[in-house]
Amino acid sequence: MKKYLVTGGAGFVGSNLAFALETERKAAVTVLDNFSSGNYKNLLGFKGDVVTDDIQSRDWFGKAGRVDAVLHQAAIVDTTETNQRRMMEVNVDAFRNVLAYALEYGVKRVVYASSAAVYGNSKCPMHEGQETTPENVYGFSKAIMDNVAAEFAAAHPDMTVVGLRYFNVYGPREYYKGKMASMVFQLYNQLKAGKRPRIFKFGEQERDFVYVKDIVRGNLNALDAEKSCVCNLATGKPGNFNEVVEALNKGLGTSLAPDYFDNPYGFYQNKTQADMRNAKALLNYRPEWSLADGIADYVKILEKTRI
């Protein structure tokens, strides 16, 4: 039986990965999390081990022991965080710890979460080969992680390091992210409360929304990647916020019109869209969930979930 370590495994994507590795890969899974933003409720029913420690220390190395691969999800994901030092320490320096752990314990594969935030407001579709132009320190930290990964992989050709640039992820187990939960979840809550969903005028801004089940699929495929690489994980087909509201209304059986308001931000991405060629070629990844189908599935799960 293979064994995997999921850092940040009590968080949104991490917990989905932990369960998928158990059920789909029939693997033994260890979660590493300090529970600063993750929540134990995301792991109810989990059959593996949990190591409670901070990714910034190295005390967890021995507790985690030897595994077949690491799926590194632990990070500060708050894009509004302005403490630059903290962001770089948690996202970049701690990633160096993960790579050091892999080297010390003979782990030959590391899959880690990067982000579409590295692209900033650049031209679409966004391709991994273009220059990174992050607009905040979160995006900058992810761009530097990609640099560190590339340098490490070049120095250790017997190891495989795969970075996955997540676009706008939504889906089950994001409930405890607070203000950083997806707009899909936030708009669902507004509609569920009988309120008109509030979106910027006039709802035509586009995002490459990707269902977490596709993100999980991309991570599992990355465990079989033949070489180190960085790939976008998205759908390649952006949808706008009006379409999100429409799909949520349909799923809930409601008909509440959007409440449009002025965008207060000087900087705002009007569109994100991933170029999917690398993901298809290097990960054999093809998204299975359209925006409408993903939201329909998500609403069904939300309606059965006690949060």
N, C-alpha and C positions, 0 to 999 in steps of 0.2 A: 504494500500500500504506500502510495506516495504521500509526502507530507509537505504542507505549504504554510508559510507565515504570511498573514495579512496584517500589515500595520494600519492603524486607524480603523480597525475592524469593527468597532462599535458605531462608526459613522454611517453615512448614507450609502455611498458606493461600497465601502469596505464590508458592511454587513451583508449586502446582497451578494458580494463575491464569496464571503465565507460560507453561506448556505449553498451557493451554486457549486463550489468546490466539493462540498460534502455530498450533495445529491447527484451531480452530473459527473464528477470525476471520482466519486467514491473514495475521497482522500481524507487523511487526517489533517485537521486544520488547527493552527494556533493563531489566536488573535492577540495583537499587541496594541494596547490603547491606554492612555492616561485618563480617559473619561472627562476631559476638560470640555469637549464639545460633543463627543459620542454619548450614546445613551444605552444602558443595559437592556432596555425594552426592545431595541433593535436586534438583540441576540437571544430573545426568548425562543427556546426550542433548539438552540445551537448545541451540538454534541461534542465540540472540541474543547480545547484548553484556552484560557485567557491569562495573559501576562499583563499585569498592571504596572506600567512604567512609562517613563518619558522617553520619546524617541531621541531627545537631545543628549541623553546619557549613554553610556555603553554598558551599564549594569545589566541590561536585558539580554546581552549576547548569550551568556551561558544559560539563562532561563529558556530562551527560545530554542537553543541547541541547533542541531543540524537538520536542515530541510532541503527539499528538492528545488524550491524556488521561493522567492519573496515577491509578494504583490504589495507594493508600497503606496498606500493611500493617505497616510498621516500627513497633515499639513494645516497651516492656517489658510482657510478658504474664504475668509471675509475680505472681499475686494475693496472694502472701504477702510481697512486697517491702514493707519498712517504711520505707525511705529516701524520705521524702515529696518532698524536693527533687529527687532523681534521677528519681523517677517523673514529676513534673510537667515537668521539663526535657525528658526524652526523649519523653514522650507529647504534651504540650501545646505547649511552645515549639518543638519540632522540627516539629510540625504547622503552626505559623505559618510556618516556613521553606518547607514544601511549598506553602502558599498564596502566599507571596511569589514563589517560583519560577514558579508558574503565571501569576501576574500579569506578571512580568518577561518571560516567554517566550511570552506570548500563548496559553497553554493554557486552553481554555474549559471543561474538565470535570475535576473531581477527585472520585473515589470513595474513601471512606476507611472503615476498620474502626472502628466503635464497639463497644459491648458491652452485653449484658443485665445486666452488673454495675452499670449505672447505676440499676437498679430495686431493688437490695438484696433485702430480704425482704418486698416489697410484695405486695399482693393480686393474684391471678391471675384472668383473663389479663392480662398486662402490656401496656399500650398506650403508644405514643410520646407521647401528649398528657398523661400523668399526671406528677406531680411526681417528679423523680428523688430517690432515697433510698439512695445507695450506702453500703455497709457497710465499705469499705476505700478506700485511696488510689488503687488501680487504677481502681475504679469511678468515683471522684470525677474522676480525670484524664479518663476517657472522657466524663463528663457535661460537663466544661468544654470538651473538644474539640467537642462538639455545639453548645455556646453560641458558641464561636469561629466555627464553620462557619456558623451561622445569621446571625451579625453580618456576616461576610464576604460571604455570598451576598446579603444585603440591600443591602450597599454596592456590589456589583458584579452587577447584574441580568443582564448579558450573559454571566455565567458560571453553570455548573451545578455545585453541590456536593451530593453525595449521601452521607449517613452510613448505615452498615449495622450494626445492633446484633446481633452474632452471639450466639446462645445456645450450647448445649453442643456444640461441634463435635468430630467424630471422623473419622478416615479416613487414607488413605495419605499418607505423607511427614510424619507427626507423630513419627516414630521417634526423632528427635534432641532432643525437647523435655524429656527427663528426667522430673523429678517433675511437670512441667506438662502432660505428655501426658494424653490423655483417660482416663477410667476404663475405657472400652471397651478401649483398648490395654493398660492395666495389668492388667485382669482376664484378657484374652487371654493375656498372658505368664504369669500364675499358672497358668491351666489348661494351657497348653502345657508347663509344667514339671511337670505332674502334681500341682499343689497345689490344695487347695480355695480357691475365690475368696473373699477377705475383704471383706465389706461390713458397713456399720453395721446394727444391729438395726432392723427385721427385713426390710431390703431394700425397704421400701415407699416410701421417699423418691422423689419424681418429678422428672425433668428433661426439658426440651424438647431432647432429643438431635437434632442435625441433621448429616447426612452431608456431608462436605466437597464432594461433587459438587453438592449443592444450594446450598452457599455460593458455589461457582464460578458456578453458573447465576444466582444473585442479583446477583453482581458484573457479569456480562456484560449482564444486563438493565438494570442501573443505568447502563451506558454509553449506553443509549437513552432514559433517563428524560427526560421533557419539562420538568421543573422541579426545583429544589433541594428536598431533603426528607431526613427521617430515617426509616428503616424497620427493623422487626424482620426478621431472617433466622432462620428456625427452621422447625418443622413445624406448630406450633399444637396438637400432640397429644403430651403428655408421656408418657414411659414410666418405669417404676420399675427399680431395680437388679436385682430378681429376674428381670425380663424380659430384661435385658441378659445375665445369667448363662445364662438358658435359651437365648437365641439363640446365644451363644458355644459352649455345650455342643453344640448342634445342628450348628453349623458345623464343629466340631472332631471330632464323633463321640464326645464324652466325656459323662460323666454325674456330674460332681463337684458335690456339694451345697455351697451357700454356707457359709462359716464366719462366723457373725454375731458382731460384737463391739460393745461400747458405744461410742457416739459421744463422743469426748473434747472436742469443741468446744462452747463456751458458745453461740456463734452458728452457726447452720447453716440453710441454705435447705432447707426440707422439700419445696418445690415451685417449679419455674419453668415458665411456659407463656406463649407469645407470642400476642398478638392479631395476626392476620395480615391485617387489612383494608387497612392502608396498603400493605403489600407487594404485595397483589393489585391494588389500584387504581392505584398509582403506578409499580410496577415490572413489572406483569404477571407476578408471581412466584407460582408454585405448586409447593410441594415435591413431588419425584417419588419420594423414598425414604422408606418407612416404617422404623421402627427395626429390625424383623426383617429386612427386605430389605437395608437398609444394612449391617447387621452381617454378613449372609450374604455380600454382595459383598466386604466388607472382609476377612473371614477368607480368602476365596479368594485375594485379592491378597497377604495376609500369608504364606500358605502357599507362595507362589511367590517371595517377596522375600527376598533375602539382606541382612540388616541388620548 
